[in-house]
């Protein structure tokens, strides 16, 4: 990714409760999908206001669980961020 491109893990409403209840860090999740989405969109607007580009990276619970198992990492916010960046890089060919 370029210096001002942020890969943001993006979840569907259907998948959100899996992440919320089965991740290694359930305490970081908003109570509802709508609350999470509102906060995420606010973060995107803030980043864009400062000149950043935000790429929403769709991830499923199954794919992050598989990636975490292969990488030997817990499914936590750090791993999800790393996975989103790696997925963005692999789909765009842009380096970090």
N, CA, C and O atoms as a GROMACS GRO file, in nm:
protein
  384
    1UNK      N    1   0.084  -0.119   0.000
    1UNK     CA    2   0.000   0.000   0.000
    1UNK      C    3   0.088   0.124   0.000
    1UNK      O    4   0.199   0.123   0.052
    2UNK      N    5   0.037   0.229  -0.058
    2UNK     CA    6   0.108   0.355  -0.056
    2UNK      C    7   0.103   0.416   0.083
    2UNK      O    8   0.034   0.364   0.171
    3UNK      N    9   0.176   0.526   0.103
    3UNK     CA   10   0.187   0.582   0.237
    3UNK      C   11   0.055   0.632   0.295
    3UNK      O   12   0.040   0.634   0.417
    4UNK      N   13  -0.040   0.671   0.212
    4UNK     CA   14  -0.166   0.722   0.262
    4UNK      C   15  -0.285   0.634   0.225
    4UNK      O   16  -0.396   0.684   0.208
    5UNK      N   17  -0.262   0.505   0.211
    5UNK     CA   18  -0.370   0.411   0.182
    5UNK      C   19  -0.386   0.320   0.304
    5UNK      O   20  -0.291   0.256   0.348
    6UNK      N   21  -0.508   0.315   0.355
    6UNK     CA   22  -0.538   0.231   0.470
    6UNK      C   23  -0.633   0.120   0.428
    6UNK      O   24  -0.738   0.146   0.370
    7UNK      N   25  -0.596  -0.003   0.456
    7UNK     CA   26  -0.683  -0.118   0.430
    7UNK      C   27  -0.765  -0.140   0.557
    7UNK      O   28  -0.710  -0.169   0.663
    8UNK      N   29  -0.894  -0.127   0.545
    8UNK     CA   30  -0.983  -0.141   0.660
    8UNK      C   31  -1.064  -0.269   0.646
    8UNK      O   32  -1.137  -0.287   0.548
    9UNK      N   33  -1.051  -0.357   0.745
    9UNK     CA   34  -1.130  -0.480   0.744
    9UNK      C   35  -1.278  -0.443   0.746
    9UNK      O   36  -1.323  -0.364   0.828
   10UNK      N   37  -1.353  -0.503   0.654
   10UNK     CA   38  -1.495  -0.472   0.640
   10UNK      C   39  -1.575  -0.601   0.655
   10UNK      O   40  -1.539  -0.704   0.598
   11UNK      N   41  -1.681  -0.593   0.731
   11UNK     CA   42  -1.760  -0.712   0.766
   11UNK      C   43  -1.903  -0.696   0.716
   11UNK      O   44  -1.956  -0.586   0.710
   12UNK      N   45  -1.964  -0.807   0.679
   12UNK     CA   46  -2.106  -0.804   0.644
   12UNK      C   47  -2.187  -0.817   0.772
   12UNK      O   48  -2.137  -0.861   0.875
   13UNK      N   49  -2.310  -0.777   0.764
   13UNK     CA   50  -2.398  -0.788   0.880
   13UNK      C   51  -2.412  -0.934   0.922
   13UNK      O   52  -2.417  -0.965   1.041
   14UNK      N   53  -2.417  -1.023   0.825
   14UNK     CA   54  -2.432  -1.166   0.853
   14UNK      C   55  -2.310  -1.222   0.927
   14UNK      O   56  -2.325  -1.309   1.013
   15UNK      N   57  -2.192  -1.174   0.895
   15UNK     CA   58  -2.069  -1.225   0.955
   15UNK      C   59  -2.034  -1.155   1.087
   15UNK      O   60  -1.958  -1.208   1.167
   16UNK      N   61  -2.089  -1.037   1.109
   16UNK     CA   62  -2.047  -0.954   1.223
   16UNK      C   63  -2.059  -1.028   1.356
   16UNK      O   64  -1.966  -1.022   1.437
   17UNK      N   65  -2.170  -1.096   1.380
   17UNK     CA   66  -2.187  -1.161   1.511
   17UNK      C   67  -2.085  -1.273   1.533
   17UNK      O   68  -2.047  -1.299   1.647
   18UNK      N   69  -2.039  -1.337   1.426
   18UNK     CA   70  -1.934  -1.438   1.442
   18UNK      C   71  -1.807  -1.372   1.494
   18UNK      O   72  -1.745  -1.421   1.589
   19UNK      N   73  -1.768  -1.261   1.431
   19UNK     CA   74  -1.649  -1.190   1.476
   19UNK      C   75  -1.668  -1.140   1.619
   19UNK      O   76  -1.579  -1.153   1.703
   20UNK      N   77  -1.784  -1.085   1.646
   20UNK     CA   78  -1.815  -1.026   1.776
   20UNK      C   79  -1.805  -1.129   1.888
   20UNK      O   80  -1.755  -1.098   1.996
   21UNK      N   81  -1.850  -1.250   1.865
   21UNK     CA   82  -1.857  -1.349   1.972
   21UNK      C   83  -1.745  -1.452   1.970
   21UNK      O   84  -1.717  -1.514   2.074
   22UNK      N   85  -1.679  -1.473   1.857
   22UNK     CA   86  -1.582  -1.581   1.846
   22UNK      C   87  -1.438  -1.535   1.830
   22UNK      O   88  -1.347  -1.618   1.828
   23UNK      N   89  -1.415  -1.405   1.819
   23UNK     CA   90  -1.279  -1.354   1.807
   23UNK      C   91  -1.209  -1.360   1.943
   23UNK      O   92  -1.274  -1.376   2.046
   24UNK      N   93  -1.077  -1.348   1.940
   24UNK     CA   94  -0.998  -1.350   2.063
   24UNK      C   95  -1.020  -1.224   2.148
   24UNK      O   96  -0.982  -1.221   2.265
   25UNK      N   97  -1.080  -1.121   2.089
   25UNK     CA   98  -1.099  -0.994   2.159
   25UNK      C   99  -1.244  -0.945   2.150
   25UNK      O  100  -1.270  -0.840   2.090
   26UNK      N  101  -1.337  -1.019   2.208
   26UNK     CA  102  -1.478  -0.980   2.196
   26UNK      C  103  -1.509  -0.844   2.256
   26UNK      O  104  -1.608  -0.781   2.220
   27UNK      N  105  -1.424  -0.798   2.347
   27UNK     CA  106  -1.449  -0.669   2.413
   27UNK      C  107  -1.433  -0.548   2.321
   27UNK      O  108  -1.481  -0.440   2.354
   28UNK      N  109  -1.366  -0.564   2.207
   28UNK     CA  110  -1.342  -0.449   2.119
   28UNK      C  111  -1.457  -0.423   2.022
   28UNK      O  112  -1.460  -0.319   1.956
   29UNK      N  113  -1.550  -0.515   2.013
   29UNK     CA  114  -1.658  -0.503   1.914
   29UNK      C  115  -1.772  -0.417   1.966
   29UNK      O  116  -1.808  -0.422   2.084
   30UNK      N  117  -1.829  -0.337   1.876
   30UNK     CA  118  -1.949  -0.261   1.910
   30UNK      C  119  -2.063  -0.358   1.936
   30UNK      O  120  -2.063  -0.472   1.890
   31UNK      N  121  -2.161  -0.310   2.011
   31UNK     CA  122  -2.274  -0.395   2.050
   31UNK      C  123  -2.356  -0.445   1.931
   31UNK      O  124  -2.410  -0.555   1.934
   32UNK      N  125  -2.364  -0.363   1.828
   32UNK     CA  126  -2.444  -0.401   1.711
   32UNK      C  127  -2.367  -0.372   1.583
   32UNK      O  128  -2.274  -0.292   1.581
   33UNK      N  129  -2.407  -0.439   1.476
   33UNK     CA  130  -2.347  -0.415   1.345
   33UNK      C  131  -2.366  -0.270   1.304
   33UNK      O  132  -2.273  -0.207   1.253
   34UNK      N  133  -2.485  -0.217   1.325
   34UNK     CA  134  -2.513  -0.079   1.283
   34UNK      C  135  -2.423   0.020   1.356
   34UNK      O  136  -2.374   0.115   1.295
   35UNK      N  137  -2.400  -0.003   1.484
   35UNK     CA  138  -2.310   0.083   1.561
   35UNK      C  139  -2.168   0.074   1.507
   35UNK      O  140  -2.100   0.175   1.490
   36UNK      N  141  -2.122  -0.050   1.480
   36UNK     CA  142  -1.988  -0.068   1.425
   36UNK      C  143  -1.976   0.004   1.289
   36UNK      O  144  -1.879   0.074   1.264
   37UNK      N  145  -2.076  -0.015   1.204
   37UNK     CA  146  -2.072   0.043   1.069
   37UNK      C  147  -2.070   0.196   1.076
   37UNK      O  148  -1.996   0.260   1.002
   38UNK      N  149  -2.149   0.254   1.164
   38UNK     CA  150  -2.151   0.399   1.182
   38UNK      C  151  -2.013   0.449   1.226
   38UNK      O  152  -1.963   0.548   1.172
   39UNK      N  153  -1.953   0.380   1.323
   39UNK     CA  154  -1.820   0.420   1.371
   39UNK      C  155  -1.714   0.401   1.262
   39UNK      O  156  -1.626   0.486   1.247
   40UNK      N  157  -1.722   0.292   1.189
   40UNK     CA  158  -1.624   0.267   1.082
   40UNK      C  159  -1.635   0.373   0.973
   40UNK      O  160  -1.534   0.423   0.924
   41UNK      N  161  -1.757   0.408   0.935
   41UNK     CA  162  -1.775   0.510   0.832
   41UNK      C  163  -1.727   0.647   0.880
   41UNK      O  164  -1.677   0.726   0.800
   42UNK      N  165  -1.742   0.675   1.009
   42UNK     CA  166  -1.690   0.800   1.066
   42UNK      C  167  -1.538   0.802   1.058
   42UNK      O  168  -1.478   0.904   1.025
   43UNK      N  169  -1.476   0.690   1.089
   43UNK     CA  170  -1.330   0.679   1.081
   43UNK      C  171  -1.283   0.700   0.938
   43UNK      O  172  -1.183   0.768   0.914
   44UNK      N  173  -1.355   0.643   0.843
   44UNK     CA  174  -1.319   0.660   0.701
   44UNK      C  175  -1.325   0.807   0.663
   44UNK      O  176  -1.234   0.857   0.598
   45UNK      N  177  -1.432   0.876   0.702
   45UNK     CA  178  -1.445   1.019   0.670
   45UNK      C  179  -1.330   1.100   0.729
   45UNK      O  180  -1.276   1.189   0.664
   46UNK      N  181  -1.291   1.068   0.853
   46UNK     CA  182  -1.180   1.139   0.918
   46UNK      C  183  -1.049   1.116   0.842
   46UNK      O  184  -0.974   1.211   0.817
   47UNK      N  185  -1.022   0.992   0.807
   47UNK     CA  186  -0.899   0.961   0.734
   47UNK      C  187  -0.898   1.031   0.598
   47UNK      O  188  -0.796   1.088   0.557
   48UNK      N  189  -1.010   1.026   0.528
   48UNK     CA  190  -1.019   1.090   0.396
   48UNK      C  191  -1.005   1.241   0.407
   48UNK      O  192  -0.949   1.305   0.318
   49UNK      N  193  -1.055   1.299   0.516
   49UNK     CA  194  -1.042   1.444   0.537
   49UNK      C  195  -0.896   1.485   0.554
   49UNK      O  196  -0.859   1.600   0.530
   50UNK      N  197  -0.812   1.390   0.595
   50UNK     CA  198  -0.670   1.416   0.610
   50UNK      C  199  -0.589   1.368   0.489
   50UNK      O  200  -0.467   1.355   0.496
   51UNK      N  201  -0.658   1.340   0.379
   51UNK     CA  202  -0.590   1.307   0.254
   51UNK      C  203  -0.562   1.160   0.232
   51UNK      O  204  -0.498   1.123   0.133
   52UNK      N  205  -0.608   1.074   0.322
   52UNK     CA  206  -0.583   0.931   0.307
   52UNK      C  207  -0.687   0.868   0.214
   52UNK      O  208  -0.797   0.920   0.196
   53UNK      N  209  -0.649   0.756   0.158
   53UNK     CA  210  -0.741   0.674   0.081
   53UNK      C  211  -0.769   0.550   0.165
   53UNK      O  212  -0.676   0.490   0.220
   54UNK      N  213  -0.895   0.512   0.175
   54UNK     CA  214  -0.932   0.395   0.253
   54UNK      C  215  -0.989   0.288   0.161
   54UNK      O  216  -1.079   0.314   0.082
   55UNK      N  217  -0.934   0.169   0.173
   55UNK     CA  218  -0.983   0.055   0.096
   55UNK      C  219  -1.058  -0.036   0.193
   55UNK      O  220  -1.000  -0.089   0.287
   56UNK      N  221  -1.187  -0.055   0.168
   56UNK     CA  222  -1.267  -0.148   0.248
   56UNK      C  223  -1.235  -0.289   0.199
   56UNK      O  224  -1.256  -0.322   0.082
   57UNK      N  225  -1.185  -0.372   0.289
   57UNK     CA  226  -1.144  -0.507   0.253
   57UNK      C  227  -1.242  -0.606   0.315
   57UNK      O  228  -1.243  -0.626   0.437
   58UNK      N  229  -1.325  -0.667   0.231
   58UNK     CA  230  -1.423  -0.765   0.280
   58UNK      C  231  -1.350  -0.888   0.331
   58UNK      O  232  -1.269  -0.948   0.260
   59UNK      N  233  -1.379  -0.924   0.456
   59UNK     CA  234  -1.322  -1.048   0.508
   59UNK      C  235  -1.432  -1.130   0.573
   59UNK      O  236  -1.526  -1.076   0.632
   60UNK      N  237  -1.419  -1.259   0.560
   60UNK     CA  238  -1.514  -1.350   0.624
   60UNK      C  239  -1.449  -1.411   0.746
   60UNK      O  240  -1.327  -1.416   0.758
   61UNK      N  241  -1.531  -1.457   0.837
   61UNK     CA  242  -1.480  -1.519   0.958
   61UNK      C  243  -1.397  -1.642   0.924
   61UNK      O  244  -1.292  -1.666   0.984
   62UNK      N  245  -1.444  -1.721   0.829
   62UNK     CA  246  -1.373  -1.843   0.791
   62UNK      C  247  -1.234  -1.811   0.737
   62UNK      O  248  -1.137  -1.876   0.776
   63UNK      N  249  -1.223  -1.713   0.648
   63UNK     CA  250  -1.091  -1.685   0.590
   63UNK      C  251  -0.995  -1.627   0.693
   63UNK      O  252  -0.876  -1.658   0.688
   64UNK      N  253  -1.042  -1.544   0.786
   64UNK     CA  254  -0.949  -1.491   0.886
   64UNK      C  255  -0.909  -1.599   0.985
   64UNK      O  256  -0.795  -1.600   1.032
   65UNK      N  257  -1.000  -1.691   1.017
   65UNK     CA  258  -0.965  -1.802   1.106
   65UNK      C  259  -0.857  -1.889   1.042
   65UNK      O  260  -0.762  -1.929   1.108
   66UNK      N  261  -0.873  -1.917   0.914
   66UNK     CA  262  -0.774  -1.998   0.843
   66UNK      C  263  -0.639  -1.928   0.837
   66UNK      O  264  -0.535  -1.989   0.861
   67UNK      N  265  -0.641  -1.799   0.807
   67UNK     CA  266  -0.517  -1.722   0.799
   67UNK      C  267  -0.448  -1.717   0.935
   67UNK      O  268  -0.327  -1.735   0.944
   68UNK      N  269  -0.525  -1.692   1.041
   68UNK     CA  270  -0.468  -1.686   1.175
   68UNK      C  271  -0.406  -1.820   1.215
   68UNK      O  272  -0.299  -1.824   1.275
   69UNK      N  273  -0.473  -1.929   1.181
   69UNK     CA  274  -0.420  -2.062   1.213
   69UNK      C  275  -0.287  -2.086   1.140
   69UNK      O  276  -0.192  -2.136   1.199
   70UNK      N  277  -0.282  -2.048   1.012
   70UNK     CA  278  -0.158  -2.066   0.935
   70UNK      C  279  -0.046  -1.975   0.985
   70UNK      O  280   0.071  -2.013   0.985
   71UNK      N  281  -0.083  -1.854   1.029
   71UNK     CA  282   0.017  -1.757   1.075
   71UNK      C  283   0.051  -1.774   1.223
   71UNK      O  284   0.144  -1.711   1.273
   72UNK      N  285  -0.023  -1.860   1.293
   72UNK     CA  286   0.001  -1.880   1.435
   72UNK      C  287  -0.035  -1.759   1.519
   72UNK      O  288   0.032  -1.728   1.618
   73UNK      N  289  -0.141  -1.690   1.479
   73UNK     CA  290  -0.182  -1.567   1.548
   73UNK      C  291  -0.325  -1.582   1.600
   73UNK      O  292  -0.405  -1.657   1.542
   74UNK      N  293  -0.358  -1.512   1.707
   74UNK     CA  294  -0.497  -1.511   1.752
   74UNK      C  295  -0.580  -1.422   1.660
   74UNK      O  296  -0.526  -1.330   1.597
   75UNK      N  297  -0.707  -1.449   1.650
   75UNK     CA  298  -0.798  -1.365   1.570
   75UNK      C  299  -0.832  -1.242   1.655
   75UNK      O  300  -0.937  -1.235   1.719
   76UNK      N  301  -0.739  -1.145   1.652
   76UNK     CA  302  -0.762  -1.021   1.726
   76UNK      C  303  -0.748  -0.902   1.630
   76UNK      O  304  -0.723  -0.920   1.511
   77UNK      N  305  -0.766  -0.782   1.683
   77UNK     CA  306  -0.767  -0.664   1.596
   77UNK      C  307  -0.636  -0.647   1.520
   77UNK      O  308  -0.636  -0.605   1.405
   78UNK      N  309  -0.525  -0.678   1.583
   78UNK     CA  310  -0.396  -0.666   1.516
   78UNK      C  311  -0.387  -0.762   1.398
   78UNK      O  312  -0.344  -0.724   1.289
   79UNK      N  313  -0.427  -0.886   1.418
   79UNK     CA  314  -0.423  -0.985   1.310
   79UNK      C  315  -0.520  -0.949   1.199
   79UNK      O  316  -0.488  -0.964   1.081
   80UNK      N  317  -0.639  -0.901   1.234
   80UNK     CA  318  -0.736  -0.862   1.131
   80UNK      C  319  -0.684  -0.745   1.048
   80UNK      O  320  -0.705  -0.742   0.926
   81UNK      N  321  -0.618  -0.651   1.111
   81UNK     CA  322  -0.558  -0.539   1.037
   81UNK      C  323  -0.448  -0.588   0.944
   81UNK      O  324  -0.440  -0.547   0.828
   82UNK      N  325  -0.363  -0.675   0.996
   82UNK     CA  326  -0.255  -0.731   0.914
   82UNK      C  327  -0.311  -0.809   0.796
   82UNK      O  328  -0.261  -0.797   0.684
   83UNK      N  329  -0.415  -0.888   0.822
   83UNK     CA  330  -0.477  -0.966   0.715
   83UNK      C  331  -0.539  -0.875   0.609
   83UNK      O  332  -0.524  -0.900   0.490
   84UNK      N  333  -0.609  -0.770   0.652
   84UNK     CA  334  -0.671  -0.677   0.557
   84UNK      C  335  -0.565  -0.612   0.468
   84UNK      O  336  -0.584  -0.599   0.347
   85UNK      N  337  -0.453  -0.573   0.528
   85UNK     CA  338  -0.345  -0.512   0.450
   85UNK      C  339  -0.287  -0.612   0.351
   85UNK      O  340  -0.261  -0.578   0.235
   86UNK      N  341  -0.266  -0.734   0.396
   86UNK     CA  342  -0.210  -0.838   0.307
   86UNK      C  343  -0.308  -0.871   0.194
   86UNK      O  344  -0.266  -0.889   0.080
   87UNK      N  345  -0.435  -0.878   0.225
   87UNK     CA  346  -0.535  -0.909   0.123
   87UNK      C  347  -0.542  -0.795   0.021
   87UNK      O  348  -0.553  -0.819  -0.099
   88UNK      N  349  -0.537  -0.673   0.070
   88UNK     CA  350  -0.538  -0.558  -0.021
   88UNK      C  351  -0.416  -0.561  -0.112
   88UNK      O  352  -0.427  -0.540  -0.233
   89UNK      N  353  -0.301  -0.588  -0.054
   89UNK     CA  354  -0.177  -0.594  -0.134
   89UNK      C  355  -0.186  -0.704  -0.239
   89UNK      O  356  -0.144  -0.684  -0.353
   90UNK      N  357  -0.239  -0.819  -0.200
   90UNK     CA  358  -0.244  -0.930  -0.296
   90UNK      C  359  -0.346  -0.907  -0.407
   90UNK      O  360  -0.329  -0.959  -0.517
   91UNK      N  361  -0.449  -0.830  -0.381
   91UNK     CA  362  -0.550  -0.805  -0.484
   91UNK      C  363  -0.515  -0.686  -0.573
   91UNK      O  364  -0.563  -0.677  -0.686
   92UNK      N  365  -0.431  -0.595  -0.522
   92UNK     CA  366  -0.397  -0.477  -0.601
   92UNK      C  367  -0.256  -0.482  -0.657
   92UNK      O  368  -0.224  -0.412  -0.754
   93UNK      N  369  -0.171  -0.565  -0.597
   93UNK     CA  370  -0.032  -0.570  -0.638
   93UNK      C  371   0.049  -0.455  -0.585
   93UNK      O  372   0.166  -0.439  -0.620
   94UNK      N  373  -0.012  -0.372  -0.499
   94UNK     CA  374   0.060  -0.259  -0.442
   94UNK      C  375   0.140  -0.304  -0.321
   94UNK      O  376   0.090  -0.381  -0.239
   95UNK      N  377   0.262  -0.258  -0.310
   95UNK     CA  378   0.346  -0.291  -0.195
   95UNK      C  379   0.307  -0.211  -0.074
   95UNK      O  380   0.233  -0.113  -0.085
   96UNK      N  381   0.355  -0.252   0.042
   96UNK     CA  382   0.326  -0.177   0.165
   96UNK      C  383   0.427  -0.068   0.188
   96UNK      O  384   0.418   0.004   0.287
   0.00000   0.00000   0.00000
